[in-house]
């Protein structure tokens, strides 16, 4: 069976320690504007470089490894002096604030929700492979054809560009208190109609 059995505690502890998780949240929830701007500038530089050098898959992968370790080295050298400026302390917030910094346990729950969605997709794919039907064939081939045409037209570079920017900017927009208030008002309006 195509099951991805990942221990969420292992994933989160391997990828994130608590301070890194808090720093990432401060960036994507727009709580530290200087860190967000710095991150966006670095990401734009990386995408600009990849686009201008017209790198293929392997070259892009190696370029990203080089950039990762270069920034890791630079952060090791100047991080202690720049860190407090980029990531100032944020006071404790009320639970009702939508763009609050969440504890690591909440992030683990989020990872488990995402894992469940991936497991459901893998289960559907396994079911499709074991018991193909006409409707499942139409869904599978329609989806793969749509993805093929999309990647042929826009290319994988622009897809990655859009996804990375959506990950960096989307949570900050969605969890912004003013936007969240508007979304809740619209949901209430739809329910009353």
KETORMI-704480 format. One record per residue (C-alpha): x, y, z. Coordinates in steps of 0.2 Angstrom, whole numbers, plus 2048, in hexadecimal, padded with zeros to 3 digits. Example, Ala and Ser with C-alpha at 12.3 -4.5 7.8 and 13.67 -1.06 7.14 Angstrom:
<rs>
83E7EA827;8447FB824;
</rs>
This chain:
<rs>
800800800;8068127FC;80681880E;811825814;813821827;81D83082E;81E833840;819845842;824847851;833841847;82F84C838;82D85C843;83B85884F;847854840;842863836;83F870843;845874854;83A87F85E;84388F85B;84488C848;831888848;82E898851;8398A2845;83189A835;82089F83D;8268B1840;82A8B282E;81B8AA825;80F8B2831;8178C382E;81B8C6840;82D8CB83C;82D8D682D;8408D882B;8428C582B;8348C381E;83B8D0813;84D8C8815;8458B7811;83C8BE802;84C8C67FB;8568B67FD;8488AC7F5;8478B87E6;8598B87E4;8598A57E3;84B8A47D7;8538B27CC;8638A97CC;85B8987C7;8518A17BA;8608AB7B3;86C89C7B3;85E8917AB;8638837B6;85C8717B4;8568667C2;86785F7C8;86F8707C6;8618787D0;86286B7DD;87586E7DF;8738817DF;8668807ED;8728757F7;8808827F5;8748907F9;86E887809;87F884810;88589580B;87789D815;879891823;88C896824;8878A9823;87A8A7830;88789D83B;8938AC83A;8878BB83B;8778B3842;87A8B8854;87B8CA850;86E8CB843;8618BF84B;85A8CA858;8578D884B;84E8CC83F;8458C284C;8408CD85B;8378C6869;8248C5867;81A8C6877;80D8B987C;7FD8BA872;7EB8B6875;7E58A686E;7D88AF863;7E68B8859;7E68AF848;7F88B3844;7FF8AE855;80F8A4856;80989285A;812885865;81B87785D;80D86A862;801874857;80D873849;80E86084C;7FB85F84A;7FC86883A;80985C833;7FE84E838;7EF85582F;7FA85881F;801846821;7EF83F822;7EA849812;7FA841809;7F5830810;7E3832809;7EA8367F8;7F68277F9;7E881C7FE;7DD8227EF;7EC81F7E4;7EE80D7EB;7DC80A7E9;7DD8107D7;7EB8057D3;7E37F67DB;7D17F97D5;7D18047C5;7C080A7BF;7BB8157B1;7B88247BC;7C88227C5;7D18217B5;7C98317AF;7CE83A7BF;7E08337BF;7E38367AC;7DA8477AD;7E584D7BB;7F58477B4;7F184F7A3;7EC85F7AB;7FD85F7B5;80685B7A5;7FF86979B;8018757AA;8138717AC;816871799;80E883798;81588B7A8;8248807AC;8298797BD;8338897C1;8238947C2;81A8877CB;8288867D8;8288997D8;81689A7DC;81688D7E9;8248947F3;81D8A57F3;80C89E7F8;814895806;81E8A580C;80F8B2809;7FF8A780B;7FF8A481D;8038B6821;7F58BC816;7E88AF81C;7EC8B182F;7ED8C482F;7E08CA83B;7D78D682F;7D68C8821;7D08BB82E;7C38C7834;7BD8CA822;7BD8B781E;7B38B382D;7A68C1829;7A58BA817;7A28A881E;7958AF82A;78D8B881B;78D8A8811;78589E81F;7778AA821;7738AA80E;
</rs>
